[in-house]
Amino acid sequence: MFSIPVGAVKTESFFLENYTGLNFGNGYYKIEVIEISKPGDMPFVKVNLTTSGLSKKYYLRENEDPSIVDEPFNKSILIPPLLLKTTARITIEYPDEWLSPEKYTIEIPVVPEKIPNIVLTKSVDKTTLNKGDIVEFKLILENTGNGTAYNMTLEDRFPPGFTSAPGSRFPPVITNELEAGERLEVFFALKAVESGSYNIDPTAMKYGSK
């Protein structure tokens, strides 16, 4: 059960938008509105109550006894709110010796954007070939960004002077996703149809993010 403030009390109503709060006694007791239900939803106001260095979230609904507020957060009584489109009218009963609260805006932490960055390295195990030699190619894919890469595809041209090697697929199949910090190694082989040295074109890669 929630406790009723002892002695004389004040009853005051406040109109609060999302991410606004009331500060009693320089942080002794705080009421913060962190979510107001959208039109069409079951109406509620989600509040964060803070006191004595502790915080707890509660859902307040119209025409509902807010006695769910437990110790030590029950230092005031929250009357069931009245919900408007983007604002909630919250009525609070609190001890008379408390000064009227200061209304403030809650600073919303900035979440860094999650962006992948794929670094692709291509290498071969031979630089000079005889006709009929099999050369192995290695692709290293590293996601050095802070977000997952999605829908990854390789784009590569069949190099002149080569043909398919038995048991190997060109271009190679790769995974569809690569999380931040992950590394992937892919191998494929080609067969030289002529002797000599070759310049191998880079492999291009496409990927997206959310």
C-alpha positions in Angstrom: 0.0 0.0 0.0 1.2 3.5 -0.7 1.5 6.0 2.2 -0.5 9.2 2.5 1.7 12.2 3.2 1.5 13.1 6.9 0.0 16.4 7.9 -1.3 19.1 5.6 -1.0 18.3 1.9 -1.0 20.2 -1.4 -2.9 19.0 -4.4 -1.6 20.4 -7.7 -2.1 19.5 -11.4 0.7 19.7 -14.0 0.5 19.3 -17.8 3.5 17.2 -18.9 4.7 16.2 -22.3 6.9 13.3 -23.1 10.4 13.6 -21.7 9.5 16.3 -19.1 9.7 15.9 -15.4 9.0 17.5 -12.0 11.8 18.0 -9.5 10.9 18.3 -5.8 13.5 19.5 -3.3 16.5 19.7 -5.6 16.3 16.1 -6.6 14.9 14.6 -3.5 11.9 13.3 -5.4 11.5 13.3 -9.2 8.5 12.4 -11.4 9.4 12.0 -15.1 7.1 11.3 -18.0 8.9 9.0 -20.4 6.0 7.7 -22.6 2.5 8.7 -23.4 0.4 6.2 -25.3 -0.5 6.9 -28.9 -4.1 7.5 -29.9 -5.9 4.2 -30.3 -3.7 2.4 -27.7 -4.9 1.5 -24.3 -4.3 5.0 -22.6 -1.4 5.1 -20.2 1.4 7.3 -19.0 4.7 5.7 -18.2 6.5 7.6 -15.5 9.9 7.2 -13.9 10.0 7.9 -10.2 13.3 8.7 -8.5 14.2 9.1 -4.8 17.1 8.3 -2.5 19.2 7.4 -5.5 16.8 4.7 -6.7 14.5 4.8 -9.8 11.5 2.7 -10.8 9.1 2.9 -13.7 5.3 2.7 -13.4 2.3 2.8 -15.7 -0.4 5.2 -14.7 -3.9 4.7 -16.4 -7.0 6.8 -16.4 -9.6 5.8 -13.8 -7.2 3.4 -12.2 -6.0 3.5 -8.6 -2.2 4.2 -8.7 -1.6 2.3 -5.5 1.0 0.2 -7.4 3.5 2.8 -6.3 5.5 1.2 -3.5 8.2 2.2 -1.1 10.3 4.3 -1.2 8.6 5.9 -4.2 5.3 6.6 -2.4 6.3 9.9 -0.9 3.5 11.5 -2.9 0.1 10.3 -4.3 -0.3 10.4 -8.0 -4.0 10.8 -8.9 -5.0 8.9 -12.1 -3.9 11.1 -15.1 -6.0 12.7 -17.8 -4.5 12.0 -21.2 -4.7 14.5 -24.0 -3.1 14.0 -27.5 0.5 14.6 -26.6 0.1 15.8 -23.1 -0.9 14.2 -19.8 -2.4 16.1 -16.9 -1.0 14.6 -13.8 -2.4 15.5 -10.4 -0.1 15.1 -7.4 -0.8 15.2 -3.7 2.3 16.0 -1.7 3.3 17.3 1.7 2.6 20.9 2.3 6.1 21.6 3.6 7.5 20.7 0.1 8.0 23.7 -2.2 6.3 23.6 -5.6 8.4 21.5 -8.0 10.5 22.7 -10.8 9.5 21.5 -14.3 12.4 20.4 -16.5 13.1 18.7 -19.8 14.7 15.3 -19.7 17.9 15.2 -21.7 17.5 12.3 -24.2 20.8 10.4 -24.6 22.1 10.4 -28.2 22.5 6.9 -29.5 25.3 6.7 -32.0 24.3 5.6 -35.5 25.2 2.0 -36.3 27.1 2.1 -39.5 29.0 -0.9 -41.0 32.3 -0.5 -42.8 33.6 -3.5 -44.7 37.3 -3.7 -45.6 38.0 -6.3 -48.3 41.5 -7.7 -48.9 42.3 -10.0 -51.9 45.4 -12.1 -52.2 46.7 -15.1 -54.2 49.1 -17.9 -53.3 51.1 -17.6 -56.6 52.4 -14.7 -58.7 53.9 -16.6 -61.7 52.0 -19.5 -63.2 52.5 -22.3 -65.7 49.8 -23.5 -67.9 47.4 -25.8 -66.0 48.4 -24.5 -62.6 45.7 -24.0 -60.0 45.9 -20.7 -58.1 44.0 -20.1 -54.9 42.5 -16.7 -54.1 41.7 -15.6 -50.6 39.3 -12.8 -49.7 39.3 -11.4 -46.2 36.2 -9.4 -45.2 36.4 -7.3 -42.0 33.6 -5.2 -40.6 35.5 -2.3 -38.9 32.3 -0.3 -38.4 29.9 -0.3 -35.4 26.9 -1.7 -37.1 25.9 -5.0 -38.9 26.3 -5.2 -42.7 23.3 -6.7 -44.4 22.6 -8.1 -47.9 26.3 -8.6 -48.7 27.1 -9.6 -52.3 30.4 -9.9 -54.2 31.0 -8.5 -57.7 34.0 -10.0 -59.5 34.9 -10.4 -63.2 36.3 -13.7 -64.4 40.0 -12.8 -65.0 41.4 -13.4 -68.5 43.8 -16.3 -68.8 41.9 -18.5 -66.3 39.2 -21.0 -66.3 37.2 -22.7 -63.6 39.0 -25.0 -61.3 37.4 -28.3 -60.4 35.5 -28.2 -57.2 35.6 -24.4 -56.8 32.8 -21.9 -57.4 33.3 -18.4 -58.9 32.3 -16.0 -57.6 32.3 -17.6 -54.2 29.2 -17.7 -51.9 29.4 -15.5 -48.8 27.3 -15.0 -45.8 24.5 -12.5 -46.0 25.4 -10.6 -42.8 28.6 -9.6 -41.0 28.3 -8.0 -37.5 30.5 -5.2 -36.2 34.0 -6.5 -35.4 33.6 -9.8 -37.3 36.0 -11.2 -39.9 35.3 -13.6 -42.7 37.7 -15.5 -44.9 36.5 -16.8 -48.3 38.5 -19.0 -50.7 38.1 -20.0 -54.3 40.5 -21.4 -57.0 41.0 -20.8 -60.7 43.0 -22.7 -63.4 45.6 -21.0 -65.6 45.1 -21.7 -69.3 48.4 -19.9 -70.2 51.8 -19.4 -68.6 52.8 -15.9 -67.5 52.1 -13.1 -65.0 48.7 -11.6 -64.5 47.1 -8.5 -63.1 44.1 -9.4 -61.1 41.3 -6.9 -60.8 39.9 -5.9 -57.4 36.8 -7.6 -56.1 33.9 -5.2 -55.4 31.4 -5.6 -52.7 27.9 -4.3 -52.0 26.2 -4.2 -48.6 23.7 -2.2 -46.7 22.7 -1.3 -43.1 19.6 -0.7 -41.1 
